[in-house]
Amino acid sequence: MSETVLDVKGMRCPLPVLRANRALRGLAPDERLRVLATDSAAVGDFQAFCRETGHALLAWSEEAGVFSFVIRKKPE
């Protein structure tokens, strides 16, 4: 399964979620998007975004101040 990477490091809320939403629109159902962000507010933002849109937040982690979110686009 392919995975697209979106680097939004340095961007502040709400830009990481807005850019991820735009990237997800270009993906096929069930494809994965990995988002790399540095804004600590992104953790709650992506949890809420996935809950509200139906996309699946498969995993998230933080290493050296960089948050990584793996989102699977919802099926059609």
Secondary structure, 3 states (H helix, E strand, C coil): CCEEEEECCCCCCCHHHHHHHHHHHCCCCCCEEEEEECCCCHHHHHHHHHHHHCCEEEEEEEECCEEEEEEECCCC
